[in-house]
Each structure stands twice: as structure tokens, then as C-alpha cells.
Amino acid sequence: MDPTRIAFERRGRGHPLVLLHGLGDRRQSWNGVVPRLSEEYQVFCVDLPGFGSTPAPARDEPYDVFSLVEAVRGFCELHGLERPHLAGNSLGGAIALELATQGMAGSVSVFSPAGFSGRSARWTMHAVDAFSQLATRVPLRTKERLADTAPARTVARVALRGDPFSPRARTVRFSVRGLEPGSPWVRLIPRIAEYDFVARPIDCPVTIAWGDRDRMLPPSSARNARRRLPNARMVSLLGSGHIPMADDPVTVAEHILWTCRFADRERELTPSLRS
């Protein structure tokens, strides 16, 4: 995957902070938190390969968590981002943690990261994969009509929002354009279902946050995260679902800032402690 083709937006000044969205999402999912973050940091919002304005890799190229890690690593090197702060949601959280194990991160803040699911959540992801494969056989026009029905919109709100009946959730619907043969979603979902984060040392501050109403990757997954990353700061996001940036952008921004500031203070103190 060519990192020069990764679409992104940049705002603010200071130490770089890279924001990584989840599977099937795009960089605009961070719009609610960027204004606050960019007051203190130079914020890069990227479209991961295959989503938003970034093209997917060719059919014969690798396309999984690890190839996306390499793509984001290449993006950081291309733009001279040395040990940037990283924040990620779901798939983006897994990418951020994998980069941190390579010593690429100044700090990591992740929200419902993939890779820590128990048996029931993993079964759910395999079921979503099976459904996605079946949906590729349905004409797009039919899928669009079904996605706009009241029951389908209700399912989307319940799956993706902490409070399905809040005013913010009214416009939520599933995007069915990703349910086409060979689409990025269809190619990636079985890889995400198989992915498991392997415990390894991380040499920077880590915050792992989970919405207590996450119905995609249940909060029980946080117990696995605690066992594999015992030094991480663990946070429960009350009232938030799988995409907390949409449910509670203020709290998400403050947790990211807390982690970044803590890492910055550690970095400033380290030279004086060595002298």
C-alpha cells in the first residue's frame, strides 16, 4: 500500500497526534474531537486504505491489520512524524497498539480496540462476516431500500450508538455500498475476526477506554486488554457505544489529551533524571 495515497487532514501545531478510525468508517468520525485536540497538538486525521478518500490495495496485495500497520507506519515516516501520539477506535485502536509495540508511538489512546474479543464476540464477528458475504449477492438498489427501512435504521442505531434514541443517533444507518463483492469491508471483516492482539511490551503511556454500551465489541473485552497490557490506564466511558467520538466527543478528547500530556511530561523529565 502506497503511503503517498493516504488521504488526510491536518490541523493545529505542536507535537503530532494521529487519529485512526474504525472498520468501515472514515476520518470525519473524529470531527467532534479535533477542534479541542488541535488547540494543543498538530492533529492528523487519516483515511485508512480502502475507506474515505484513500484507495484500497490491489486484490493481490496483503490487506489485514498488519498491512494497515505498515501503511500507517509509512505515512508517519513520509511526513516526518517521529513517535507521534496515536489515538484509534476499533480497527484503528488495534493499529495504534501494534505500532506502539514497534516503538513508533509517543503515547496511545484507544477506544474499543479490536483484538481482545472473547469467544462470544468473536462468534458475532464471524456471523457479521457470513452475513456480509451473503449481502454481496443482493442488488445494491435493493440493499439501499432495506437500509432505509425503520427496522434497519433501529438496528444500526442500537449497534453503533450508546443511546439509540438520542437526537444525534437519528440519522444513523448502515452503509451498504461496502457490501459489494471485493469491497474493503468484505475483504477485511474475516481478517479482523481472526485477529488477536498478542501481549508485548509497550514503552509509552497507554489508555484503553471502553464504552459501557458497546454492542459491537462488548465491554467484557476490556478484561482481556487489562491482562495483556497490565500497565495501561483503563477507562470506562459511561453511556457510550462502539464509536464514543460520536456519543461523547468531549470526554473522548479529554482522555486523549490526558494521555498525551502525561507522555509529554515524562519525556521532558527523562533527560533531567538521567543527568
BALOBA-1460 file (C-alpha; in Angstrom, 3 decimals):
// residues 275
<rec num="1" residu="m" x="0.000" y="0.000" z="0.000"/>
<rec num="2" residu="d" x="1.429" y="3.324" z="-1.106"/>
<rec num="3" residu="p" x="1.501" y="5.759" z="1.868"/>
<rec num="4" residu="t" x="1.588" y="8.726" z="-0.522"/>
<rec num="5" residu="r" x="-2.019" y="7.907" z="-1.461"/>
<rec num="6" residu="i" x="-3.356" y="8.072" z="2.103"/>
<rec num="7" residu="a" x="-5.809" y="10.976" z="2.323"/>
<rec num="8" residu="f" x="-5.617" y="13.108" z="5.451"/>
<rec num="9" residu="e" x="-6.418" y="16.430" z="7.062"/>
<rec num="10" residu="r" x="-4.049" y="18.364" z="9.318"/>
<rec num="11" residu="r" x="-4.939" y="20.967" z="11.935"/>
<rec num="12" residu="g" x="-3.126" y="22.728" z="14.761"/>
<rec num="13" residu="r" x="0.504" y="22.954" z="15.800"/>
<rec num="14" residu="g" x="2.808" y="21.146" z="18.164"/>
<rec num="15" residu="h" x="3.742" y="17.513" z="18.628"/>
<rec num="16" residu="p" x="1.904" y="15.327" z="16.072"/>
<rec num="17" residu="l" x="-1.187" y="13.352" z="17.041"/>
<rec num="18" residu="v" x="-2.510" y="10.820" z="14.508"/>
<rec num="19" residu="l" x="-6.178" y="9.730" z="14.659"/>
<rec num="20" residu="l" x="-7.152" y="6.324" z="13.221"/>
<rec num="21" residu="h" x="-10.789" y="5.418" z="12.557"/>
<rec num="22" residu="g" x="-12.516" y="2.043" z="12.713"/>
<rec num="23" residu="l" x="-13.538" y="-0.519" z="10.102"/>
<rec num="24" residu="g" x="-15.938" y="0.924" z="7.534"/>
<rec num="25" residu="d" x="-15.536" y="4.460" z="8.898"/>
<rec num="26" residu="r" x="-13.528" y="7.478" z="7.680"/>
<rec num="27" residu="r" x="-11.532" y="10.384" z="9.066"/>
<rec num="28" residu="q" x="-14.624" y="12.539" z="9.598"/>
<rec num="29" residu="s" x="-15.606" y="10.297" z="12.517"/>
<rec num="30" residu="w" x="-13.171" y="12.397" z="14.594"/>
<rec num="31" residu="n" x="-14.727" y="15.758" z="13.677"/>
<rec num="32" residu="g" x="-16.222" y="16.225" z="17.144"/>
<rec num="33" residu="v" x="-12.872" y="15.925" z="18.940"/>
<rec num="34" residu="v" x="-10.441" y="17.579" z="16.502"/>
<rec num="35" residu="p" x="-11.167" y="21.228" z="17.473"/>
<rec num="36" residu="r" x="-10.228" y="20.556" z="21.108"/>
<rec num="37" residu="l" x="-7.192" y="18.411" z="20.283"/>
<rec num="38" residu="s" x="-5.823" y="20.868" z="17.728"/>
<rec num="39" residu="e" x="-5.593" y="23.592" z="20.390"/>
<rec num="40" residu="e" x="-2.556" y="21.751" z="21.801"/>
<rec num="41" residu="y" x="-1.338" y="19.349" z="19.103"/>
<rec num="42" residu="q" x="-0.792" y="19.053" z="15.370"/>
<rec num="43" residu="v" x="-3.608" y="16.648" z="14.525"/>
<rec num="44" residu="f" x="-3.544" y="14.307" z="11.528"/>
<rec num="45" residu="c" x="-6.837" y="12.592" z="10.654"/>
<rec num="46" residu="v" x="-6.256" y="9.869" z="8.087"/>
<rec num="47" residu="d" x="-8.478" y="7.738" z="5.871"/>
<rec num="48" residu="l" x="-7.194" y="4.194" z="6.216"/>
<rec num="49" residu="p" x="-6.619" y="2.344" z="2.908"/>
<rec num="50" residu="g" x="-9.957" y="1.335" z="1.403"/>
<rec num="51" residu="f" x="-12.034" y="3.932" z="3.251"/>
<rec num="52" residu="g" x="-12.933" y="7.572" z="2.780"/>
<rec num="53" residu="s" x="-10.748" y="9.033" z="0.023"/>
<rec num="54" residu="t" x="-7.893" y="6.527" z="0.281"/>
<rec num="55" residu="p" x="-7.918" y="3.738" z="-2.328"/>
<rec num="56" residu="a" x="-7.820" y="0.107" z="-1.260"/>
<rec num="57" residu="p" x="-4.805" y="-2.058" z="-2.030"/>
<rec num="58" residu="a" x="-4.931" y="-4.202" z="-5.167"/>
<rec num="59" residu="r" x="-6.646" y="-7.576" z="-4.946"/>
<rec num="60" residu="d" x="-3.290" y="-9.390" z="-4.957"/>
<rec num="61" residu="e" x="-1.825" y="-7.261" z="-2.143"/>
<rec num="62" residu="p" x="-1.997" y="-8.174" z="1.563"/>
<rec num="63" residu="y" x="-4.921" y="-6.479" z="3.321"/>
<rec num="64" residu="d" x="-5.209" y="-7.079" z="7.055"/>
<rec num="65" residu="v" x="-4.336" y="-5.455" z="10.376"/>
<rec num="66" residu="f" x="-0.606" y="-5.908" z="9.840"/>
<rec num="67" residu="s" x="-0.527" y="-4.485" z="6.311"/>
<rec num="68" residu="l" x="-2.509" y="-1.478" z="7.585"/>
<rec num="69" residu="v" x="0.040" y="-1.068" z="10.370"/>
<rec num="70" residu="e" x="2.780" y="-0.887" z="7.755"/>
<rec num="71" residu="a" x="0.764" y="1.616" z="5.703"/>
<rec num="72" residu="v" x="0.321" y="3.949" z="8.695"/>
<rec num="73" residu="r" x="3.983" y="3.490" z="9.624"/>
<rec num="74" residu="g" x="4.907" y="4.522" z="6.078"/>
<rec num="75" residu="f" x="2.586" y="7.537" z="6.323"/>
<rec num="76" residu="c" x="4.284" y="8.687" z="9.540"/>
<rec num="77" residu="e" x="7.759" y="8.260" z="8.045"/>
<rec num="78" residu="l" x="6.712" y="10.056" z="4.843"/>
<rec num="79" residu="h" x="5.545" y="13.106" z="6.805"/>
<rec num="80" residu="g" x="8.419" y="13.078" z="9.296"/>
<rec num="81" residu="l" x="6.235" y="12.189" z="12.287"/>
<rec num="82" residu="e" x="8.687" y="10.856" z="14.859"/>
<rec num="83" residu="r" x="6.956" y="8.938" z="17.653"/>
<rec num="84" residu="p" x="3.617" y="10.738" z="17.243"/>
<rec num="85" residu="h" x="0.840" y="10.381" z="19.763"/>
<rec num="86" residu="l" x="-1.680" y="7.866" z="18.403"/>
<rec num="87" residu="a" x="-5.405" y="7.521" z="19.026"/>
<rec num="88" residu="g" x="-7.637" y="4.903" z="17.456"/>
<rec num="89" residu="n" x="-11.106" y="3.428" z="17.531"/>
<rec num="90" residu="s" x="-11.809" y="-0.289" z="16.961"/>
<rec num="91" residu="l" x="-9.603" y="-1.321" z="13.998"/>
<rec num="92" residu="g" x="-7.728" y="1.972" z="14.383"/>
<rec num="93" residu="g" x="-7.091" y="1.097" z="18.020"/>
<rec num="94" residu="a" x="-5.513" y="-2.222" z="17.041"/>
<rec num="95" residu="i" x="-3.273" y="-0.447" z="14.520"/>
<rec num="96" residu="a" x="-2.195" y="2.100" z="17.151"/>
<rec num="97" residu="l" x="-1.289" y="-0.610" z="19.662"/>
<rec num="98" residu="e" x="0.642" y="-2.622" z="17.080"/>
<rec num="99" residu="l" x="2.628" y="0.486" z="16.125"/>
<rec num="100" residu="a" x="3.334" y="1.104" z="19.809"/>
<rec num="101" residu="t" x="4.855" y="-2.386" z="20.162"/>
<rec num="102" residu="q" x="7.293" y="-1.327" z="17.414"/>
<rec num="103" residu="g" x="8.358" y="1.767" z="19.380"/>
<rec num="104" residu="m" x="6.563" y="4.084" z="16.948"/>
<rec num="105" residu="a" x="4.289" y="5.910" z="19.419"/>
<rec num="106" residu="g" x="4.767" y="8.734" z="21.904"/>
<rec num="107" residu="s" x="1.520" y="7.673" z="23.579"/>
<rec num="108" residu="v" x="-1.540" y="5.609" z="22.708"/>
<rec num="109" residu="s" x="-5.231" y="6.266" z="23.437"/>
<rec num="110" residu="v" x="-7.557" y="3.576" z="22.116"/>
<rec num="111" residu="f" x="-11.321" y="3.202" z="22.237"/>
<rec num="112" residu="s" x="-12.827" y="-0.303" z="21.992"/>
<rec num="113" residu="p" x="-9.741" y="-1.648" z="20.181"/>
<rec num="114" residu="a" x="-10.075" y="-4.802" z="18.085"/>
<rec num="115" residu="g" x="-8.041" y="-7.832" z="19.089"/>
<rec num="116" residu="f" x="-9.312" y="-8.519" z="22.622"/>
<rec num="117" residu="s" x="-12.626" y="-10.251" z="21.941"/>
<rec num="118" residu="g" x="-13.814" y="-13.240" z="23.886"/>
<rec num="119" residu="r" x="-15.479" y="-16.286" z="22.345"/>
<rec num="120" residu="s" x="-18.982" y="-14.792" z="22.059"/>
<rec num="121" residu="a" x="-17.783" y="-11.526" z="20.488"/>
<rec num="122" residu="r" x="-15.589" y="-13.454" z="18.056"/>
<rec num="123" residu="w" x="-18.590" y="-15.589" z="17.079"/>
<rec num="124" residu="t" x="-20.546" y="-12.380" z="16.457"/>
<rec num="125" residu="m" x="-17.842" y="-11.066" z="14.132"/>
<rec num="126" residu="h" x="-17.829" y="-14.341" z="12.192"/>
<rec num="127" residu="a" x="-21.625" y="-14.047" z="11.904"/>
<rec num="128" residu="v" x="-21.242" y="-10.497" z="10.556"/>
<rec num="129" residu="d" x="-18.719" y="-11.845" z="8.050"/>
<rec num="130" residu="a" x="-21.154" y="-14.543" z="6.903"/>
<rec num="131" residu="f" x="-23.969" y="-12.001" z="6.582"/>
<rec num="132" residu="s" x="-21.694" y="-9.643" z="4.620"/>
<rec num="133" residu="q" x="-20.787" y="-12.395" z="2.175"/>
<rec num="134" residu="l" x="-24.478" y="-13.183" z="1.611"/>
<rec num="135" residu="a" x="-25.311" y="-9.485" z="1.196"/>
<rec num="136" residu="t" x="-22.864" y="-9.178" z="-1.713"/>
<rec num="137" residu="r" x="-25.310" y="-11.271" z="-3.753"/>
<rec num="138" residu="v" x="-28.177" y="-8.803" z="-3.269"/>
<rec num="139" residu="p" x="-28.536" y="-5.958" z="-5.826"/>
<rec num="140" residu="l" x="-27.300" y="-2.607" z="-4.484"/>
<rec num="141" residu="r" x="-30.613" y="-0.866" z="-5.110"/>
<rec num="142" residu="t" x="-32.417" y="-3.476" z="-3.001"/>
<rec num="143" residu="k" x="-29.868" y="-3.129" z="-0.188"/>
<rec num="144" residu="e" x="-30.253" y="0.655" z="-0.217"/>
<rec num="145" residu="r" x="-34.036" y="0.348" z="0.152"/>
<rec num="146" residu="l" x="-33.681" y="-2.150" z="3.006"/>
<rec num="147" residu="a" x="-31.136" y="0.020" z="4.834"/>
<rec num="148" residu="d" x="-33.602" y="2.914" z="4.812"/>
<rec num="149" residu="t" x="-36.408" y="0.953" z="6.454"/>
<rec num="150" residu="a" x="-37.319" y="1.735" z="10.064"/>
<rec num="151" residu="p" x="-36.228" y="-1.694" z="11.420"/>
<rec num="152" residu="a" x="-32.821" y="-1.482" z="9.707"/>
<rec num="153" residu="r" x="-32.221" y="2.036" z="10.986"/>
<rec num="154" residu="t" x="-33.154" y="0.928" z="14.504"/>
<rec num="155" residu="v" x="-30.663" y="-1.948" z="14.336"/>
<rec num="156" residu="a" x="-27.965" y="0.476" z="13.137"/>
<rec num="157" residu="r" x="-28.643" y="2.885" z="15.998"/>
<rec num="158" residu="v" x="-28.616" y="0.092" z="18.581"/>
<rec num="159" residu="a" x="-25.387" y="-1.371" z="17.180"/>
<rec num="160" residu="l" x="-23.465" y="1.871" z="16.788"/>
<rec num="161" residu="r" x="-24.701" y="4.335" z="19.417"/>
<rec num="162" residu="g" x="-24.721" y="4.288" z="23.190"/>
<rec num="163" residu="d" x="-28.193" y="5.856" z="23.296"/>
<rec num="164" residu="p" x="-30.042" y="4.704" z="20.159"/>
<rec num="165" residu="f" x="-32.822" y="7.233" z="20.738"/>
<rec num="166" residu="s" x="-30.732" y="10.359" z="21.216"/>
<rec num="167" residu="p" x="-31.111" y="13.205" z="18.679"/>
<rec num="168" residu="r" x="-27.550" y="12.531" z="17.455"/>
<rec num="169" residu="a" x="-28.496" y="8.967" z="16.549"/>
<rec num="170" residu="r" x="-31.497" y="9.811" z="14.359"/>
<rec num="171" residu="t" x="-29.572" y="9.897" z="11.078"/>
<rec num="172" residu="v" x="-27.523" y="6.740" z="11.696"/>
<rec num="173" residu="r" x="-27.875" y="3.982" z="9.106"/>
<rec num="174" residu="f" x="-25.745" y="1.165" z="7.787"/>
<rec num="175" residu="s" x="-23.729" y="1.963" z="4.667"/>
<rec num="176" residu="v" x="-24.489" y="-0.839" z="2.220"/>
<rec num="177" residu="r" x="-22.103" y="0.291" z="-0.505"/>
<rec num="178" residu="g" x="-19.419" y="-1.605" z="1.364"/>
<rec num="179" residu="l" x="-21.356" y="-4.829" z="0.899"/>
<rec num="180" residu="e" x="-20.245" y="-5.365" z="-2.678"/>
<rec num="181" residu="p" x="-18.036" y="-8.235" z="-3.919"/>
<rec num="182" residu="g" x="-14.373" y="-7.480" z="-3.257"/>
<rec num="183" residu="s" x="-15.087" y="-4.307" z="-1.265"/>
<rec num="184" residu="p" x="-12.696" y="-3.272" z="1.544"/>
<rec num="185" residu="w" x="-15.262" y="-4.209" z="4.207"/>
<rec num="186" residu="v" x="-15.835" y="-7.667" z="2.725"/>
<rec num="187" residu="r" x="-12.092" y="-8.248" z="2.377"/>
<rec num="188" residu="l" x="-11.217" y="-7.072" z="5.887"/>
<rec num="189" residu="i" x="-14.001" y="-8.354" z="8.152"/>
<rec num="190" residu="p" x="-12.776" y="-12.001" z="8.210"/>
<rec num="191" residu="r" x="-9.237" y="-10.775" z="8.946"/>
<rec num="192" residu="i" x="-10.485" y="-8.667" z="11.855"/>
<rec num="193" residu="a" x="-12.479" y="-11.621" z="13.198"/>
<rec num="194" residu="e" x="-9.287" y="-13.713" z="13.217"/>
<rec num="195" residu="y" x="-7.021" y="-11.005" z="14.652"/>
<rec num="196" residu="d" x="-5.846" y="-11.299" z="18.258"/>
<rec num="197" residu="f" x="-3.541" y="-8.802" z="19.960"/>
<rec num="198" residu="v" x="-0.507" y="-10.635" z="21.344"/>
<rec num="199" residu="a" x="0.864" y="-9.217" z="24.602"/>
<rec num="200" residu="r" x="4.212" y="-7.442" z="24.131"/>
<rec num="201" residu="p" x="5.960" y="-4.594" z="25.956"/>
<rec num="202" residu="i" x="4.968" y="-1.032" z="25.049"/>
<rec num="203" residu="d" x="7.346" y="1.735" z="26.088"/>
<rec num="204" residu="c" x="4.892" y="4.638" z="26.199"/>
<rec num="205" residu="p" x="1.764" y="5.608" z="28.186"/>
<rec num="206" residu="v" x="-1.364" y="3.744" z="27.071"/>
<rec num="207" residu="t" x="-5.021" y="4.495" z="27.790"/>
<rec num="208" residu="i" x="-7.634" y="1.876" z="26.883"/>
<rec num="209" residu="a" x="-11.231" y="3.111" z="27.037"/>
<rec num="210" residu="w" x="-14.417" y="1.121" z="26.504"/>
<rec num="211" residu="g" x="-17.982" y="2.353" z="26.165"/>
<rec num="212" residu="d" x="-20.177" y="0.601" z="28.705"/>
<rec num="213" residu="r" x="-22.875" y="0.353" z="25.993"/>
<rec num="214" residu="d" x="-20.620" y="-1.023" z="23.247"/>
<rec num="215" residu="r" x="-22.670" y="-3.706" z="21.491"/>
<rec num="216" residu="m" x="-20.143" y="-4.460" z="18.741"/>
<rec num="217" residu="l" x="-17.100" y="-5.282" z="20.896"/>
<rec num="218" residu="p" x="-18.595" y="-5.747" z="24.384"/>
<rec num="219" residu="p" x="-17.034" y="-4.087" z="27.440"/>
<rec num="220" residu="s" x="-16.121" y="-7.534" z="28.799"/>
<rec num="221" residu="s" x="-13.284" y="-7.453" z="26.227"/>
<rec num="222" residu="a" x="-11.606" y="-4.856" z="28.452"/>
<rec num="223" residu="r" x="-10.722" y="-7.650" z="30.902"/>
<rec num="224" residu="n" x="-8.616" y="-9.319" z="28.213"/>
<rec num="225" residu="a" x="-6.990" y="-5.973" z="27.460"/>
<rec num="226" residu="r" x="-6.097" y="-5.489" z="31.123"/>
<rec num="227" residu="r" x="-4.489" y="-8.931" z="31.310"/>
<rec num="228" residu="r" x="-2.406" y="-8.391" z="28.179"/>
<rec num="229" residu="l" x="-1.495" y="-4.760" z="28.905"/>
<rec num="230" residu="p" x="-1.391" y="-4.571" z="32.706"/>
<rec num="231" residu="n" x="0.355" y="-1.187" z="32.743"/>
<rec num="232" residu="a" x="-2.331" y="0.524" z="30.673"/>
<rec num="233" residu="r" x="-4.704" y="3.047" z="32.174"/>
<rec num="234" residu="m" x="-8.201" y="1.544" z="31.886"/>
<rec num="235" residu="v" x="-11.264" y="3.777" z="31.478"/>
<rec num="236" residu="s" x="-14.998" y="3.075" z="31.272"/>
<rec num="237" residu="l" x="-16.975" y="5.527" z="29.135"/>
<rec num="238" residu="l" x="-20.425" y="5.765" z="30.689"/>
<rec num="239" residu="g" x="-23.246" y="5.951" z="28.165"/>
<rec num="240" residu="s" x="-21.017" y="5.454" z="25.113"/>
<rec num="241" residu="g" x="-21.247" y="2.783" z="22.446"/>
<rec num="242" residu="h" x="-18.754" y="1.452" z="19.927"/>
<rec num="243" residu="i" x="-17.974" y="4.875" z="18.447"/>
<rec num="244" residu="p" x="-17.590" y="7.100" z="21.529"/>
<rec num="245" residu="m" x="-16.371" y="10.055" z="19.441"/>
<rec num="246" residu="a" x="-19.978" y="10.344" z="18.244"/>
<rec num="247" residu="d" x="-21.595" y="9.724" z="21.641"/>
<rec num="248" residu="d" x="-19.347" y="11.823" z="23.889"/>
<rec num="249" residu="p" x="-16.685" y="13.764" z="21.954"/>
<rec num="250" residu="v" x="-15.810" y="15.983" z="24.930"/>
<rec num="251" residu="t" x="-14.878" y="13.059" z="27.180"/>
<rec num="252" residu="v" x="-13.001" y="11.294" z="24.369"/>
<rec num="253" residu="a" x="-10.949" y="14.434" z="23.683"/>
<rec num="254" residu="e" x="-10.111" y="14.858" z="27.375"/>
<rec num="255" residu="h" x="-8.883" y="11.262" z="27.708"/>
<rec num="256" residu="i" x="-6.681" y="11.640" z="24.641"/>
<rec num="257" residu="l" x="-5.294" y="14.926" z="25.982"/>
<rec num="258" residu="w" x="-4.634" y="13.402" z="29.416"/>
<rec num="259" residu="t" x="-2.579" y="10.603" z="27.852"/>
<rec num="260" residu="c" x="-0.677" y="12.943" z="25.516"/>
<rec num="261" residu="r" x="0.138" y="15.402" z="28.309"/>
<rec num="262" residu="f" x="1.279" y="12.625" z="30.631"/>
<rec num="263" residu="a" x="3.613" y="11.306" z="27.937"/>
<rec num="264" residu="d" x="4.928" y="14.807" z="27.221"/>
<rec num="265" residu="r" x="5.722" y="15.370" z="30.904"/>
<rec num="266" residu="e" x="7.516" y="12.020" z="31.088"/>
<rec num="267" residu="r" x="9.567" y="12.903" z="28.021"/>
<rec num="268" residu="e" x="10.522" y="16.292" z="29.477"/>
<rec num="269" residu="l" x="11.555" y="14.752" z="32.821"/>
<rec num="270" residu="t" x="13.606" y="11.893" z="31.372"/>
<rec num="271" residu="p" x="16.717" y="13.958" z="30.400"/>
<rec num="272" residu="s" x="16.895" y="15.584" z="33.848"/>
<rec num="273" residu="l" x="16.570" y="12.215" z="35.584"/>
<rec num="274" residu="r" x="19.459" y="10.844" z="33.527"/>
<rec num="275" residu="s" x="21.757" y="13.806" z="34.238"/>
